[in-house]
Each structure stands twice: as structure tokens, then as C-alpha cells.
């Protein structure tokens, strides 16, 4: 079993800007620059036959590209923030891509969790910390006008996630071009 997800990589200039943005919040653990990405579908624990079936489907599928604009910041976890993120402007083509990837994963026998798609780039993880929302709220207020130039990802990447106490490591397994 492997812990898998589908994501698009960010251009180097976007990563540089996001790393600078991260420095504005001194709470939790920053996501390493090499781990900054936009998850389109979290697949969870997947056995090799299902992962191979998904890869075959993605290889033969014509996946339409989507424009991405990173803008503003937010958090998940309500009064007890767990994740601080850079937001992604909602876009119909991005939502269609996410929906198509989720459908292909389900057709490959992968039980993708049904949840509302909230496109974002995780910046900080606050799990296990007893952080109050004050610093996060201040950070969000200071960064509400943050915006990066739009970009079009060239591929969707299938990643394997390895969890470690010092943070996750993501290994790309395959990339599937976008039209």
C-alpha cells in the first residue's frame, strides 16, 4: 500500500514567492519549498494494482489544462487552525480537472473521499501545537492582497507521500501531460 495523491507542480518563481510569504508567519512548521504543490485529488492508501490501473487510465486520458492563480491566504481548522494555506482563485477549468481526476481514480477502484474541492497550497502545518488563532488571523489580514501571476501547469503528477516525524517527503511516481 502506498499513500498517493495527484497534484500540479508550481513554477519556480511561484515557489520563491511562497517561501517569502511563509516567513511572515512564525507558527507551526513551514512546508519545505520542494513540497509546495497544488493537490487536486488525495487518494489515500492505494495498493499497487489500483495505482497501476489509475496510471494506465491517466496515460490514455486527454486531460485538459487549467489556469491557476494563487491569491490570498486562509486556514483550515476554525478557531484552532491546523493548516495555513495560500488560496487559489476558483476556476471552472480547474474544478473540471479535479472532477475528472477523481472520476478516473474511482473507476480504477480507488475510494476517493468525497469532499468539497478547496484548491490551495499548504504553507504551514500547526498539528499538535496549541497555537491560538491570533497570529494566523494577523497573518491572513496582512496577506489578503497577496497575488501571484497566473500560470498553466504542464502536467498532473502522481505522488507518493512518506510521513516522518520531521515532515513529509513526496516522491513523484509519474507525470501526465495536460492539453
Secondary structure by P-SEA (a helix, b strand, c coil): ccbbbbbbbbcaaaaaaaaaaaaccccccccccccccccccccccccaaaaaaaaaaaaacbbbbbbbbbccccccccccccbbbbbbcccaaaaaaaaaaaaaaaaacccccccccbbbbbccccccccccaaaaaaaaaacccccccbbbbcbbbbbbbbbcccbbbbbbccccccc
